[in-house]
Amino acid sequence: MSMMTTVKVSNVSLGATDRDLKEFFSFSGDILYLETQSETERSKLAYVTFKDLQGAETAVLLSGATIVDSSVIVTMAPDYQLSPEALASLVITSLFSSHRH
């Protein structure tokens, strides 16, 4: 998981839901995890972690696109660390998906 697969999305509209973000970025690749944080009174930040580097690189190309009513800025987030809760949920998810095959 040390590969740079997370992008930072700035200037996200407060009206954009996690679902909006997941739908928007799902075209870039498989999303492993999405985290949102407050940025300013008018916008929030999102960190989108993809399954592979290609997903993150494709997402960066979407910088400048509009989600709901704000033009977002998408950049690589090399220093982003998944929270312990996120890591635990990913481990559980991968365990379940590997048993389904």
N, CA, C and O atoms as a DFTB+ gen file, in Angstrom:
404 C
 N C O
     1  1       0.823      -1.217       0.000
     2  2       0.000       0.000       0.000
     3  2       0.852       1.258       0.000
     4  3       0.320       2.361       0.132
     5  1       2.164       1.115      -0.145
     6  2       3.024       2.283      -0.084
     7  2       3.044       3.043      -1.417
     8  3       3.569       4.154      -1.487
     9  1       2.482       2.452      -2.462
    10  2       2.450       3.145      -3.750
    11  2       1.562       4.379      -3.638
    12  3       0.623       4.415      -2.842
    13  1       1.874       5.392      -4.449
    14  2       1.083       6.619      -4.420
    15  2      -0.222       6.395      -5.150
    16  3      -0.312       6.620      -6.357
    17  1      -1.220       5.958      -4.434
    18  2      -2.501       5.692      -5.083
    19  2      -3.604       6.604      -4.563
    20  3      -4.776       6.414      -4.887
    21  1      -3.228       7.599      -3.754
    22  2      -4.220       8.518      -3.196
    23  2      -4.084       9.886      -3.840
    24  3      -2.978      10.391      -4.034
    25  1      -5.225      10.476      -4.167
    26  2      -5.242      11.846      -4.672
    27  2      -5.955      12.733      -3.665
    28  3      -6.851      12.297      -2.942
    29  1      -5.530      13.996      -3.638
    30  2      -6.164      15.003      -2.791
    31  2      -7.058      15.840      -3.700
    32  3      -6.617      16.338      -4.736
    33  1      -8.303      15.987      -3.302
    34  2      -9.261      16.763      -4.085
    35  2      -9.623      18.003      -3.268
    36  3     -10.252      17.904      -2.215
    37  1      -9.218      19.169      -3.769
    38  2      -9.487      20.429      -3.065
    39  2     -10.673      21.149      -3.690
    40  3     -11.070      20.874      -4.822
    41  1     -11.227      22.083      -2.917
    42  2     -12.341      22.923      -3.372
    43  2     -13.587      22.101      -3.701
    44  3     -14.305      22.394      -4.657
    45  1     -13.828      21.071      -2.894
    46  2     -15.026      20.235      -3.085
    47  2     -16.231      20.971      -2.481
    48  3     -16.174      21.450      -1.349
    49  1     -17.287      21.050      -3.233
    50  2     -18.515      21.709      -2.768
    51  2     -19.037      21.040      -1.511
    52  3     -19.001      19.815      -1.392
    53  1     -19.524      21.847      -0.566
    54  2     -20.145      21.294       0.640
    55  2     -21.404      20.504       0.280
    56  3     -21.861      19.659       1.050
    57  1     -21.956      20.791      -0.902
    58  2     -23.140      20.063      -1.356
    59  2     -22.829      18.706      -1.957
    60  3     -23.739      17.923      -2.231
    61  1     -21.553      18.421      -2.166
    62  2     -21.172      17.130      -2.763
    63  2     -21.134      16.049      -1.682
    64  3     -20.486      16.214      -0.649
    65  1     -21.828      14.955      -1.930
    66  2     -21.845      13.854      -0.965
    67  2     -20.729      12.867      -1.287
    68  3     -20.120      12.934      -2.355
    69  1     -20.465      11.951      -0.357
    70  2     -19.479      10.898      -0.620
    71  2     -19.883      10.121      -1.866
    72  3     -19.038       9.720      -2.666
    73  1     -21.178       9.918      -2.017
    74  2     -21.661       9.180      -3.181
    75  2     -21.345       9.925      -4.484
    76  3     -20.932       9.318      -5.472
    77  1     -21.546      11.259      -4.470
    78  2     -21.206      12.073      -5.648
    79  2     -19.736      11.889      -6.010
    80  3     -19.390      11.700      -7.176
    81  1     -18.883      11.947      -5.001
    82  2     -17.441      11.825      -5.221
    83  2     -17.072      10.445      -5.739
    84  3     -16.268      10.309      -6.661
    85  1     -17.668       9.421      -5.135
    86  2     -17.368       8.047      -5.570
    87  2     -17.825       7.824      -7.011
    88  3     -17.117       7.197      -7.799
    89  1     -19.002       8.335      -7.354
    90  2     -19.495       8.189      -8.724
    91  2     -18.586       8.919      -9.702
    92  3     -18.279       8.399     -10.775
    93  1     -18.155      10.121      -9.338
    94  2     -17.310      10.927     -10.220
    95  2     -15.964      10.237     -10.464
    96  3     -15.499      10.159     -11.601
    97  1     -15.347       9.743      -9.396
    98  2     -14.011       9.156      -9.526
    99  2     -14.009       7.673      -9.877
   100  3     -12.952       7.106     -10.153
   101  1     -15.178       7.038      -9.870
   102  2     -15.227       5.606     -10.194
   103  2     -14.818       5.347     -11.640
   104  3     -14.412       4.237     -11.983
   105  1     -14.926       6.381     -12.496
   106  2     -14.516       6.216     -13.893
   107  2     -12.995       6.159     -14.017
   108  3     -12.474       5.668     -15.019
   109  1     -12.282       6.656     -13.010
   110  2     -10.814       6.646     -13.040
   111  2     -10.259       5.264     -12.683
   112  3      -9.233       4.842     -13.217
   113  1     -10.945       4.569     -11.779
   114  2     -10.463       3.261     -11.345
   115  2     -11.217       2.787     -10.118
   116  3     -12.138       3.452      -9.645
   117  1     -10.818       1.629      -9.607
   118  2     -11.471       1.075      -8.421
   119  2     -11.059       1.875      -7.185
   120  3      -9.872       2.012      -6.892
   121  1     -12.042       2.394      -6.470
   122  2     -11.778       3.191      -5.268
   123  2     -11.740       2.269      -4.051
   124  3     -12.672       1.503      -3.806
   125  1     -10.654       2.355      -3.302
   126  2     -10.535       1.566      -2.074
   127  2     -11.119       2.316      -0.890
   128  3     -11.771       1.728      -0.027
   129  1     -10.878       3.632      -0.857
   130  2     -11.285       4.387       0.329
   131  2     -11.470       5.857      -0.023
   132  3     -10.760       6.402      -0.869
   133  1     -12.430       6.485       0.634
   134  2     -12.703       7.905       0.441
   135  2     -12.802       8.556       1.808
   136  3     -13.525       8.077       2.681
   137  1     -12.082       9.633       1.988
   138  2     -12.153      10.378       3.249
   139  2     -12.378      11.840       2.929
   140  3     -11.740      12.381       2.025
   141  1     -13.286      12.497       3.663
   142  2     -13.496      13.926       3.466
   143  2     -13.141      14.672       4.753
   144  3     -13.324      14.158       5.856
   145  1     -12.639      15.877       4.590
   146  2     -12.274      16.736       5.722
   147  2     -12.732      18.147       5.395
   148  3     -12.851      18.509       4.224
   149  1     -12.994      18.960       6.444
   150  2     -13.388      20.336       6.158
   151  2     -12.167      21.127       5.694
   152  3     -11.051      20.892       6.157
   153  1     -12.389      22.055       4.784
   154  2     -11.302      22.883       4.241
   155  2     -11.535      24.347       4.618
   156  3     -10.741      24.945       5.344
   157  1     -12.637      24.915       4.117
   158  2     -13.010      26.291       4.484
   159  2     -14.505      26.295       4.779
   160  3     -15.151      25.247       4.782
   161  1     -15.048      27.488       5.028
   162  2     -16.507      27.567       5.265
   163  2     -17.290      27.200       4.009
   164  3     -18.458      26.817       4.089
   165  1     -16.641      27.318       2.843
   166  2     -17.351      27.086       1.593
   167  2     -16.964      25.796       0.872
   168  3     -17.588      25.432      -0.125
   169  1     -15.950      25.110       1.367
   170  2     -15.524      23.903       0.650
   171  2     -14.927      22.869       1.593
   172  3     -14.632      23.160       2.753
   173  1     -14.755      21.657       1.075
   174  2     -14.114      20.592       1.855
   175  2     -13.064      19.902       0.994
   176  3     -13.005      20.083      -0.222
   177  1     -12.244      19.111       1.660
   178  2     -11.201      18.324       0.999
   179  2     -11.656      16.883       0.928
   180  3     -12.408      16.417       1.784
   181  1     -11.202      16.182      -0.090
   182  2     -11.452      14.741      -0.151
   183  2     -10.142      14.050      -0.497
   184  3      -9.345      14.558      -1.286
   185  1      -9.932      12.890       0.103
   186  2      -8.794      12.047      -0.257
   187  2      -9.386      10.765      -0.821
   188  3     -10.149      10.066      -0.155
   189  1      -9.016      10.472      -2.068
   190  2      -9.547       9.284      -2.735
   191  2      -8.387       8.318      -2.958
   192  3      -7.418       8.642      -3.644
   193  1      -8.498       7.128      -2.370
   194  2      -7.447       6.118      -2.518
   195  2      -7.915       5.062      -3.510
   196  3      -8.964       4.441      -3.335
   197  1      -7.120       4.873      -4.549
   198  2      -7.445       3.915      -5.605
   199  2      -6.703       2.602      -5.396
   200  3      -5.708       2.536      -4.675
   201  1      -7.210       1.569      -6.040
   202  2      -6.611       0.249      -5.957
   203  2      -5.234       0.217      -6.620
   204  3      -4.345      -0.517      -6.189
   205  1      -5.068       1.018      -7.666
   206  2      -3.772       1.028      -8.351
   207  2      -3.383       2.442      -8.778
   208  3      -4.199       3.364      -8.770
   209  1      -2.115       2.582      -9.149
   210  2      -1.561       3.874      -9.513
   211  2      -2.256       4.477     -10.725
   212  3      -2.435       5.693     -10.796
   213  1      -2.645       3.650     -11.665
   214  2      -3.310       4.145     -12.874
   215  2      -4.586       4.906     -12.525
   216  3      -4.892       5.926     -13.141
   217  1      -5.331       4.409     -11.536
   218  2      -6.554       5.086     -11.109
   219  2      -6.265       6.489     -10.602
   220  3      -6.969       7.443     -10.935
   221  1      -5.203       6.603      -9.777
   222  2      -4.830       7.907      -9.226
   223  2      -4.353       8.842     -10.330
   224  3      -4.715      10.018     -10.354
   225  1      -3.537       8.316     -11.247
   226  2      -3.022       9.154     -12.337
   227  2      -4.147       9.636     -13.247
   228  3      -4.117      10.766     -13.734
   229  1      -5.135       8.780     -13.474
   230  2      -6.283       9.169     -14.293
   231  2      -7.115      10.229     -13.570
   232  3      -7.612      11.165     -14.197
   233  1      -7.266      10.082     -12.259
   234  2      -8.047      11.048     -11.471
   235  2      -7.435      12.441     -11.536
   236  3      -8.159      13.435     -11.594
   237  1      -6.091      12.520     -11.526
   238  2      -5.406      13.817     -11.586
   239  2      -5.764      14.559     -12.883
   240  3      -5.814      15.788     -12.913
   241  1      -6.008      13.796     -13.941
   242  2      -6.386      14.409     -15.222
   243  2      -7.752      15.097     -15.154
   244  3      -8.080      15.915     -16.013
   245  1      -8.537      14.769     -14.144
   246  2      -9.878      15.356     -13.989
   247  2      -9.838      16.691     -13.244
   248  3     -10.879      17.311     -13.025
   249  1      -8.645      17.132     -12.855
   250  2      -8.520      18.416     -12.162
   251  2      -9.130      19.513     -13.024
   252  3      -8.888      19.581     -14.230
   253  1      -9.929      20.376     -12.385
   254  2     -10.599      21.441     -13.129
   255  2     -12.028      21.093     -13.488
   256  3     -12.801      21.963     -13.889
   257  1     -12.384      19.818     -13.346
   258  2     -13.759      19.406     -13.631
   259  2     -14.687      19.868     -12.510
   260  3     -14.240      20.187     -11.408
   261  1     -15.967      19.897     -12.807
   262  2     -16.943      20.354     -11.820
   263  2     -17.661      19.176     -11.182
   264  3     -18.184      18.302     -11.873
   265  1     -17.679      19.165      -9.850
   266  2     -18.483      18.197      -9.099
   267  2     -19.545      19.017      -8.377
   268  3     -19.220      19.908      -7.592
   269  1     -20.806      18.719      -8.641
   270  2     -21.962      19.475      -8.150
   271  2     -21.860      20.914      -8.654
   272  3     -22.323      21.202      -9.758
   273  1     -21.268      21.824      -7.877
   274  2     -21.210      23.217      -8.335
   275  2     -19.852      23.863      -8.106
   276  3     -19.745      25.089      -8.096
   277  1     -18.812      23.052      -7.920
   278  2     -17.469      23.598      -7.707
   279  2     -16.457      22.927      -8.627
   280  3     -16.510      21.720      -8.863
   281  1     -15.539      23.733      -9.137
   282  2     -14.444      23.209      -9.941
   283  2     -13.375      22.695      -8.975
   284  3     -12.860      23.458      -8.158
   285  1     -13.041      21.416      -9.064
   286  2     -12.132      20.804      -8.093
   287  2     -10.692      20.771      -8.595
   288  3     -10.432      20.781      -9.798
   289  1      -9.768      20.731      -7.646
   290  2      -8.340      20.623      -7.950
   291  2      -7.889      19.254      -7.463
   292  3      -8.009      18.941      -6.279
   293  1      -7.367      18.434      -8.380
   294  2      -6.955      17.069      -8.027
   295  2      -5.442      16.948      -8.160
   296  3      -4.883      17.188      -9.230
   297  1      -4.786      16.574      -7.068
   298  2      -3.334      16.400      -7.075
   299  2      -2.964      15.093      -6.379
   300  3      -3.742      14.568      -5.582
   301  1      -1.786      14.573      -6.680
   302  2      -1.304      13.380      -5.977
   303  2      -1.101      13.719      -4.503
   304  3      -0.727      14.843      -4.165
   305  1      -1.347      12.751      -3.634
   306  2      -1.172      12.958      -2.191
   307  2      -0.178      11.928      -1.647
   308  3      -0.573      10.980      -0.968
   309  1       1.117      12.115      -1.946
   310  2       2.117      11.115      -1.555
   311  2       2.273      10.941      -0.048
   312  3       2.690       9.878       0.412
   313  1       1.939      11.980       0.727
   314  2       2.132      11.893       2.179
   315  2       0.895      11.409       2.917
   316  3       0.906      11.285       4.142
   317  1      -0.169      11.135       2.178
   318  2      -1.422      10.715       2.819
   319  2      -1.263       9.359       3.486
   320  3      -0.710       8.426       2.904
   321  1      -1.754       9.264       4.716
   322  2      -1.731       7.994       5.455
   323  2      -3.172       7.569       5.728
   324  3      -3.969       8.346       6.255
   325  1      -3.490       6.349       5.371
   326  2      -4.820       5.839       5.716
   327  2      -4.916       5.682       7.223
   328  3      -3.947       5.290       7.872
   329  1      -6.076       5.986       7.779
   330  2      -6.284       5.828       9.216
   331  2      -6.316       4.342       9.560
   332  3      -6.570       3.514       8.684
   333  1      -6.063       3.990      10.821
   334  2      -6.140       2.577      11.228
   335  2      -7.503       1.947      10.921
   336  3      -7.588       0.773      10.561
   337  1      -8.574       2.752      11.069
   338  2      -9.918       2.241      10.764
   339  2     -10.037       1.907       9.281
   340  3     -10.609       0.884       8.904
   341  1      -9.481       2.795       8.441
   342  2      -9.538       2.575       6.993
   343  2      -8.751       1.322       6.619
   344  3      -9.217       0.498       5.832
   345  1      -7.563       1.188       7.184
   346  2      -6.735       0.015       6.894
   347  2      -7.454      -1.259       7.327
   348  3      -7.451      -2.257       6.607
   349  1      -8.066      -1.218       8.503
   350  2      -8.786      -2.395       9.006
   351  2      -9.945      -2.757       8.080
   352  3     -10.167      -3.932       7.791
   353  1     -10.679      -1.752       7.617
   354  2     -11.813      -2.047       6.732
   355  2     -11.328      -2.591       5.396
   356  3     -11.990      -3.437       4.795
   357  1     -10.176      -2.113       4.924
   358  2      -9.624      -2.619       3.666
   359  2      -9.182      -4.071       3.808
   360  3      -9.388      -4.882       2.905
   361  1      -8.581      -4.388       4.935
   362  2      -8.141      -5.770       5.173
   363  2      -9.350      -6.694       5.205
   364  3      -9.332      -7.768       4.602
   365  1     -10.393      -6.281       5.901
   366  2     -11.615      -7.095       5.992
   367  2     -12.238      -7.255       4.612
   368  3     -12.639      -8.356       4.234
   369  1     -12.320      -6.156       3.853
   370  2     -12.897      -6.201       2.507
   371  2     -12.115      -7.146       1.612
   372  3     -12.704      -7.942       0.881
   373  1     -10.775      -7.061       1.664
   374  2      -9.976      -7.915       0.792
   375  2     -10.087      -9.383       1.208
   376  3     -10.019     -10.271       0.359
   377  1     -10.255      -9.641       2.486
   378  2     -10.441     -11.023       2.948
   379  2     -11.743     -11.592       2.384
   380  3     -11.786     -12.712       1.873
   381  1     -12.811     -10.779       2.493
   382  2     -14.098     -11.265       1.988
   383  2     -14.070     -11.449       0.479
   384  3     -14.597     -12.437      -0.032
   385  1     -13.458     -10.505      -0.247
   386  2     -13.457     -10.617      -1.699
   387  2     -12.596     -11.794      -2.172
   388  3     -12.887     -12.392      -3.208
   389  1     -11.537     -12.132      -1.422
   390  2     -10.697     -13.250      -1.840
   391  2     -11.393     -14.592      -1.596
   392  3     -11.077     -15.587      -2.247
   393  1     -12.348     -14.612      -0.649
   394  2     -13.072     -15.863      -0.381
   395  2     -14.207     -16.089      -1.369
   396  3     -14.717     -17.202      -1.494
   397  1     -14.601     -15.031      -2.069
   398  2     -15.731     -15.159      -2.997
   399  2     -15.348     -15.812      -4.309
   400  3     -16.221     -16.303      -5.025
   401  1     -14.066     -15.832      -4.643
   402  2     -13.649     -16.359      -5.960
   403  2     -13.727     -17.874      -6.016
   404  3     -13.412     -18.471      -7.046
